Amino acid sequence: MEIAMLFIGLAVGLLLGIGAGVMLRKIVAERKVGSAVKQANQILEEAIKNAETRKKESLIEAKEEILAAKNEADEELKERRKEVSRMERRIQQKEEVLDRKTEGIDKKEQQLQQKLKDADEELDKIKDMKADQLSQLERVAQMTKEEAKAEIVVRLDSEIAHETAMKLASYEERFREDAEGKAREILAQVIQRCAADQVSEATISVVALPGEEMKGRVIGREGRNIRTIETLTGVELIVDDTPEVITISGFDPVRREVARLALEKLISDGRIHPARIEEMVEKAQKDVEASIKTAGEKAVFETGVHGLPTELIKLLGRMKYRTSYGQNVLRHSIEVSLLSGMLADELGADATVAKRAGLLHDIGKAMTAEVEGSHVQIGADIARKYRESKEIVHAIEAHHGDVEATSVIDLIVQAADAISAARPGARRENMENYIKRLQKLEEIASDFAGVEKTFAIQAGREVRVIVTPEEVSEDRMMILAHDIAKKIENEMTYPGQIKVHVIRESRAVEYAR
């Protein structure tokens, strides 16, 4: 029982201690909360005071800025008012000066009107005097004014026309003689200065063989080697009874050269089979392309023509493998370029343009195998493509007379082309046949009625027909030219084209005795 009471007493004491601790913690917490609230109220009061102070300072600063802006605006307004006042005074002064000038002009205008009036009166008096004198003159001469004017005009017209015709005929004859002599002198000097390196060359490609047994190796088993070569190069190999020789036939000279080089390499190497043939043809093509470029660069260097595009230089090089009547086209173009430059120097024309036009005049021949049309039109199209000047393009078009020559450069290139092609030995043609062809041209043109004279010129590429004006009218000229051209086509064999040029001229000749 005592132990139970003891436990009860302990429990009661423990409960009393716990309650006292809880009360103590509550009292401490309340004190801390009161202190925090007090501190928060102090901070809030200080923040309100600071905000009030900031507000007052901002209001003071704003009032100061407004006052400064107002003062500045007042100053600017004062300056503007002063400027307006000055301008008003200046305008007033100018108006006063203008009024004074207007008054002076009015006075001068009145004086001028009076002078004009006096002048009109004097003019009327002069007209009356002139009319009186004219009537007196008509009475004395027994001829009216209009009749006298008409007679004077008729006499003057007759005398002036006669004197003009006589002077024109005299000048024309003198200039013609001087021009012909000067032209012969210039052409002689130019021809003497230009020496061609090459006259003509062969066009047949022949490959020599070390022995007859090589023909069989070139042909191959069942002809496979020769077929491969022909397929890759586009030429025809002719293996005939000619000892130790294979002939290469092809329209394209570049392909013919590729085939020749490839065949020579194969023969030298000794290994001839389709794979090796393909390899050698590829090497030969590269060699020919390099040779073409080198030839074009040498031509440009030799003629002194600079600034040509690379493609044009390659086209020039391709002409190394073109011939015209045995004359190498590239050598011909170089010769025409040099001749054109010399002629331009003699005539005072632009030698640089003349040499460039001369070098490019036959550029179309490099593409005649690939493009349809005459080499003149092809060459003009190529020049336009690579943005050559209009002067160069027209010189190319006019060098065979396809279009009318309109500049000195056109005529220079025509003359240089004719000199290069027509000089003896330039082209492989029998002299007797050449003369016969020229005579035949003149005979055909002379067979037509009304033809007075005929001249075959331009190495037989043009025939000029002079007709009698009384027998051949202007309308008949076109028909006559067409008929002559048709007869030439039917009765002659000739290279290229022949220009028929019909000339009709009327002259009046009178002699003073």
For each residue, the residues with C-beta under 8 A, 3 or more apart:
1: 4 5
2: 5 6
3: 6 7
4: 1 7 8
5: 1 2 8 9
6: 2 3 9 10
7: 3 4 10 11
8: 4 5 11 12
9: 5 6 12 13
10: 6 7 13 14
11: 7 8 14 15
12: 8 9 15 16
13: 9 10 16 17
14: 10 11 17 18
15: 11 12 18 19
16: 12 13 19 20
17: 13 14 20 21
18: 14 15 21 22
19: 15 16 22 23
20: 16 17 23 24
21: 17 18 24 25
22: 18 19 25 26
23: 19 20 26 27
24: 20 21 27 28
25: 21 22 28 29
26: 22 23 29 30
27: 23 24 30 31
28: 24 25 31 32
29: 25 26 32 33
30: 26 27 33 34
31: 27 28 34 35
32: 28 29 35 36
33: 29 30 36 37
34: 30 31 37 38
35: 31 32 38 39
36: 32 33 39 40
37: 33 34 40 41
38: 34 35 41 42
39: 35 36 42 43
40: 36 37 43 44
41: 37 38 44 45
42: 38 39 45 46
43: 39 40 46 47
44: 40 41 47 48
45: 41 42 48 49
46: 42 43 49 50
47: 43 44 50 51
48: 44 45 51 52
49: 45 46 52 53
50: 46 47 53 54
51: 47 48 54 55
52: 48 49 55 56
53: 49 50 56 57
54: 50 51 57 58
55: 51 52 58 59
56: 52 53 59 60
57: 53 54 60 61
58: 54 55 61 62
59: 55 56 62 63
60: 56 57 63 64
61: 57 58 64 65
62: 58 59 65 66
63: 59 60 66 67
64: 60 61 67 68
65: 61 62 68 69
66: 62 63 69 70
67: 63 64 70 71
68: 64 65 71 72
69: 65 66 72 73
70: 66 67 73 74
71: 67 68 74 75
72: 68 69 75 76
73: 69 70 76 77
74: 70 71 77 78
75: 71 72 78 79
76: 72 73 79 80
77: 73 74 80 81
78: 74 75 81 82
79: 75 76 82 83
80: 76 77 83 84
81: 77 78 84 85
82: 78 79 85 86
83: 79 80 86 87
84: 80 81 87 88
85: 81 82 88 89
86: 82 83 89 90
87: 83 84 90 91
88: 84 85 91 92
89: 85 86 92 93
90: 86 87 93 94
91: 87 88 94 95
92: 88 89 95 96
93: 89 90 96 97
94: 90 91 97 98
95: 91 92 98 99
96: 92 93 99 100
97: 93 94 100 101
98: 94 95 101 102
99: 95 96 102 103
100: 96 97 103 104
101: 97 98 104 105
102: 98 99 105 106
103: 99 100 106 107
104: 100 101 107 108
105: 101 102 108 109
106: 102 103 109 110
107: 103 104 110 111
108: 104 105 111 112
109: 105 106 112 113
110: 106 107 113 114
111: 107 108 114 115
112: 108 109 115 116
113: 109 110 116 117
114: 110 111 117 118
115: 111 112 118 119
116: 112 113 119 120
117: 113 114 120 121
118: 114 115 121 122
119: 115 116 122 123
120: 116 117 123 124
121: 117 118 124 125
122: 118 119 125 126
123: 119 120 126 127
124: 120 121 127 128
125: 121 122 128 129
126: 122 123 129 130
127: 123 124 130 131
128: 124 125 131 132
129: 125 126 132 133
130: 126 127 133 134
131: 127 128 134 135
132: 128 129 135 136
133: 129 130 136 137
134: 130 131 137 138 145
135: 131 132 138 139
136: 132 133 139 140
137: 133 134 140 141
138: 134 135 141 142 143 144 145
139: 135 136 142
140: 136 137
141: 137 138 148
142: 138 139
143: 138 147 148 151
144: 138 147 148
145: 134 138 148 149
146: 149 150
147: 143 144 150 151
148: 141 143 144 145 151 152
149: 145 146 152 153
150: 146 147 153 154
151: 143 147 148 154 155
152: 148 149 155 156
153: 149 150 156 157
154: 150 151 157 158
155: 151 152 158 159
156: 152 153 159 160
157: 153 154 160 161
158: 154 155 161 162
159: 155 156 162 163
160: 156 157 163 164
161: 157 158 164 165
162: 158 159 165 166 510
163: 159 160 166 167
164: 160 161 167 168
165: 161 162 168 169 508 510
166: 162 163 169 170 510 512
167: 163 164 170 171
168: 164 165 171 172
169: 165 166 172 173 509
170: 166 167 173 174
171: 167 168 174 175
172: 168 169 175 176
173: 169 170 176 177
174: 170 171 177 178
175: 171 172 178 179
176: 172 173 179 180
177: 173 174 180 181
178: 174 175 181 182
179: 175 176 182 183
180: 176 177 183 184
181: 177 178 184 185
182: 178 179 185 186
183: 179 180 186 187
184: 180 181 187 188
185: 181 182 188 189
186: 182 183 189 190 343 346 347
187: 183 184 190 191 343 415 419
188: 184 185 191 192
189: 185 186 192 193 342 346
190: 186 187 193 194 339 342 343 346 419
191: 187 188 194 339 419 423
192: 188 189
193: 189 190 342
194: 190 191 335 338 339 342
195:
196: 199 331 335 420 423 426
197: 331
198: 201 328 331
199: 196 327 425 426
200: 323 325 326 327 328 425 426 427 428
201: 198 323 326 327 328
202: 326
203: 253 323 326
204: 247
205: 247 248 249 250 256 257 259 260
206: 245 246 247 248
207: 245 246 247 248 260 263 264 267
208: 244 245
209: 212 214 215 218 244 245 246 267
210: 214 244 267
211: 214 244
212: 209 215 243 244
213: 216 217
214: 209 210 211 217 218 244 267
215: 209 212 218 219 239 246
216: 213 219
217: 213 214 220 225 272
218: 209 214 215 225 226 229 237 239 246 263 266 267 272
219: 215 216 223 225 226 239
220: 217 223 224 225 226 227 228 272 273
221: 224 225
222:
223: 219 220 226 227
224: 220 221 227 228 274
225: 217 218 219 220 221 228 229 272 273 274 277
226: 218 219 220 223 229 230 237 239
227: 220 223 224 230 231
228: 220 224 225 231 232 274 277 278
229: 218 225 226 232 233 235 237 259 262 263 277 281
230: 226 227 233 234 235 236 237
231: 227 228 234
232: 228 229 262 277 278 281
233: 229 230 250 255 258 259 262 281
234: 230 231 250 252 255
235: 229 230 248 249 250 252 255 256 259
236: 230 248 249 250
237: 218 226 229 230 246 247 248 249 259 263
238: 246 247 248 249
239: 215 218 219 226 246
240: 247
241:
242: 245 247
243: 212
244: 208 209 210 211 212 214
245: 206 207 208 209 242
246: 206 207 209 215 218 237 238 239 263
247: 204 205 206 207 237 238 240 242
248: 205 206 207 235 236 237 238 256 259 260 263
249: 205 235 236 237 238 256
250: 205 233 234 235 236 253 255 256 259
251: 369
252: 234 235 255 256 369
253: 203 250 256 257 321 322 323
254: 257 258 288 292 318 321
255: 233 234 235 250 252 258 259
256: 205 235 248 249 250 252 253 259 260 321
257: 205 253 254 260 261 288 321
258: 233 254 255 261 262 281 284 285 288
259: 205 229 233 235 237 248 250 255 256 262 263 281 284
260: 205 207 248 256 257 263 264
261: 257 258 264 265 284 287 288
262: 229 232 233 258 259 265 266 277 280 281 283 284
263: 207 218 229 237 246 248 259 260 266 267
264: 207 260 261 267 268
265: 261 262 268 269 280 283 284
266: 218 262 263 269 271 272 276 277 280
267: 207 209 210 214 218 263 264 270 272
268: 264 265
269: 265 266 272 276 280
270: 267
271: 266 276
272: 217 218 220 225 266 267 269 276 277
273: 220 225 276 277
274: 224 225 228 277 278
275: 278 279
276: 266 269 271 272 273 279 280
277: 225 228 229 232 262 266 272 273 274 280 281
278: 228 232 274 275 281 282
279: 275 276 282 283
280: 262 265 266 269 276 277 283 284
281: 229 232 233 258 259 262 277 278 284 285
282: 278 279 285 286
283: 262 265 279 280 286 287
284: 258 259 261 262 265 280 281 287 288
285: 258 281 282 288 289
286: 282 283 289 290
287: 261 283 284 290 291
288: 254 257 258 261 284 285 291 292
289: 285 286 292 293 314
290: 286 287 293 294
291: 287 288 294 295 317 320
292: 254 288 289 295 296 314 317 318 320 321
293: 289 290 296 297 313 314 317
294: 290 291 297 298 317
295: 291 292 298 299 316 317 320 330
296: 292 293 299 300 312 313 314 315 316 317 318
297: 293 294 300 301 313 317
298: 294 295 301 302
299: 295 296 302 303 316 317 330 333 334 359
300: 296 297 303 305 306 308 313 316 359
301: 297 298 304
302: 298 299 334
303: 299 300 334 337 338 341 355 358 359
304: 301 341 355
305: 300 308 337 352 355 356 359
306: 300
307:
308: 300 305 312 313 316
309: 312 313 386
310: 313 314
311: 314 315 386
312: 296 308 309 315 316 360 363 382 386
313: 293 296 297 300 308 309 310 316 317
314: 289 292 293 296 310 311 317 318
315: 296 311 312 318 319 363 366 367 382
316: 295 296 299 300 308 312 313 319 330 333 359 360 363 366
317: 291 292 293 294 295 296 297 299 313 314 320 330
318: 254 292 296 314 315 321 322 366
319: 315 316 322 328 329 330 333 362 363 365 366
320: 291 292 295 317 328 330
321: 253 254 256 257 292 318
322: 253 318 319 328 329 330 365 366
323: 200 201 203 253 326 327 328 329
324: 327 329 332 365 421 427
325: 200 427 428 429 495
326: 200 201 202 203 323 427 428 429
327: 199 200 201 323 324 331 332 421 426 427 428
328: 198 200 201 319 320 322 323 331 332
329: 319 322 323 324 332 333 362 365 366
330: 295 299 316 317 319 320 322 333 334
331: 196 197 198 327 328 334 335
332: 324 327 328 329 335 336 362 420 421 426
333: 299 316 319 329 330 336 337 358 359 360 361 362 363
334: 299 302 303 330 331 337 338 359
335: 194 196 331 332 338 339 416 420
336: 332 333 339 340 358 359 361 362 413 416 417 420
337: 303 305 333 334 340 341 355 356 358 359 416
338: 194 303 334 335 341 342 355 358
339: 190 191 194 335 336 342 343 358 415 416 419 420
340: 336 337 343 344 351 354 355 357 358 409 412 413 416
341: 303 304 337 338 344 345 351 352 354 355 358
342: 189 190 193 194 338 339 345 346
343: 186 187 190 339 340 346 347 349 354 412 415 416
344: 340 341 347 348 349 350 351 353 354 355 408 409 412
345: 341 342 348 351
346: 186 189 190 342 343
347: 186 343 344 408 412
348: 344 345
349: 343 344 353 354 408 409 412
350: 344 353 354 409
351: 340 341 344 345 354 355
352: 305 341 355 356
353: 344 349 350 356 357 389 391 392 409
354: 340 341 343 344 349 350 351 357 358 409 412 413
355: 303 304 305 337 338 340 341 344 351 352 358 359
356: 305 337 352 353 359 360 388 392
357: 340 353 354 360 361 391 392 395 396 409 412 413
358: 303 333 336 337 338 339 340 341 354 355 361 412 413 416 417
359: 299 300 303 305 316 333 334 336 337 355 356
360: 312 316 333 356 357 363 379 383 388 392 396
361: 333 336 357 358 379 395 396 399 413 417
362: 319 329 332 333 336 365 375 379
363: 312 315 316 319 333 360 366 379 382 383 396
364: 367 368 373 374 375 376 377 378 379 380 381 382 396
365: 319 322 324 329 362 368 375 379
366: 315 316 318 319 322 329 363
367: 315 364 370 371 378 382
368: 364 365 371 375 378
369: 251 252
370: 367
371: 367 368 378
372:
373: 364 377 378
374: 364 377 378 402 497
375: 362 364 365 368 378 379
376: 364 379 380 396 397 399 400 402
377: 364 373 374 380 381 397 402
378: 364 367 368 371 373 374 375 381 382
379: 360 361 362 363 364 365 375 376 382 383 396
380: 364 376 377 383 384 393 396 397
381: 364 377 378 384 385
382: 312 315 363 364 367 378 379 385 386
383: 360 363 379 380 386 388 392 393 396
384: 380 381 387 388 393
385: 381 382
386: 309 311 312 382 383
387: 384
388: 356 360 383 384 392 393
389: 353 392 393
390: 393 394
391: 353 357 394 395 407 409
392: 353 356 357 360 383 388 389 395 396
393: 380 383 384 388 389 390 396 397
394: 390 391 397 398 403 406 407 410
395: 357 361 391 392 398 399 407 409 410 413
396: 357 360 361 363 364 376 379 380 383 392 393 399 413
397: 376 377 380 393 394 402 403
398: 394 395 401 402 403 404 405 406 410 413 414
399: 361 376 395 396 410 413 414 417
400: 376 417 461 496 497 499
401: 398 404 405 414 458 462 499 501
402: 374 376 377 397 398
403: 394 397 398
404: 398 401
405: 398 401 410 411 414
406: 394 398 410
407: 391 394 395 410 411
408: 344 347 349 411 412
409: 340 344 349 350 353 354 357 391 395 412 413
410: 394 395 398 399 405 406 407 413 414
411: 405 407 408 414 415
412: 340 343 344 347 349 354 357 358 408 409 415 416
413: 336 340 354 357 358 361 395 396 398 399 409 410 416 417
414: 398 399 401 405 410 411 417 418
415: 187 339 343 411 412 418 419
416: 335 336 337 339 340 343 358 412 413 419 420
417: 336 358 361 399 400 413 414 420 421
418: 414 415 421 422 457 458 459
419: 187 190 191 339 415 416 422 423
420: 196 332 335 336 339 416 417 423 426
421: 324 327 332 417 418 426 427 459
422: 418 419 426 458 459
423: 191 196 419 420 426
424: 431
425: 199 200
426: 196 199 200 327 332 420 421 422 423
427: 200 324 325 326 327 421 459
428: 200 325 326 327
429: 325 326 433 434
430: 433 434
431: 424 434 435
432: 435 436
433: 429 430 436 437
434: 429 430 431 437 438 460
435: 431 432 438 439
436: 432 433 439 440
437: 433 434 440 441 460 492 494
438: 434 435 441 442 456 460
439: 435 436 442 443 456
440: 436 437 443 444 491 492
441: 437 438 444 445 454 456 460 463 488 492 498
442: 438 439 445 446 454 455 456 463
443: 439 440 446 447
444: 440 441 447 484 487 488 491 492
445: 441 442 448 451 454 463 465 484 500
446: 442 443 451 454
447: 443 444 451 487
448: 445 451 480 483 484
449: 471
450: 467 468 471 472 476 480
451: 445 446 447 448 454 465 466 467 468 480
452: 466 467 468
453: 465 466
454: 441 442 445 446 451 463 464 465 466
455: 442 463 464 466
456: 438 439 441 442 460 462 463
457: 418 461 462 463 464
458: 401 418 422 461 462 499
459: 418 421 422 427
460: 434 437 438 441 456 494 498
461: 400 457 458 496 497 498 499
462: 401 456 457 458 498 499 500 501
463: 441 442 445 454 455 456 457 484 488 498 499 500 501
464: 454 455 457 501 503
465: 445 451 453 454 480 481 484 500 501 502 503
466: 451 452 453 454 455 503 504 505
467: 450 451 452 471 472 477 480 502 503 504
468: 450 451 452 471 472
469: 472 504 505 506
470:
471: 449 450 467 468
472: 450 467 468 469 476 477 480 502 504
473: 476 477
474: 477 504
475: 478 479
476: 450 472 473 479 480
477: 467 472 473 474 480 481 502 504
478: 475 481 482
479: 475 476 482 483
480: 448 450 451 465 467 472 476 477 483 484 502
481: 465 477 478 484 485 500 501 502
482: 478 479 485 486
483: 448 479 480 486 487
484: 444 445 448 463 465 480 481 487 488 500 502
485: 481 482 488 489 498 500
486: 482 483 489 490
487: 444 447 483 484 490 491
488: 441 444 463 484 485 491 492 494 498 500
489: 485 486 492
490: 486 487
491: 440 444 487 488
492: 437 440 441 444 488 489
493:
494: 437 460 488 498
495: 325
496: 400 461
497: 374 400 461
498: 441 460 461 462 463 485 488 494
499: 400 401 458 461 462 463
500: 445 462 463 465 481 484 485 488
501: 401 462 463 464 465 481
502: 465 467 472 477 480 481 484
503: 464 465 466 467
504: 466 467 469 472 474 477
505: 466 469
506: 469
507:
508: 165
509: 169
510: 162 165 166
511:
512: 166
513:
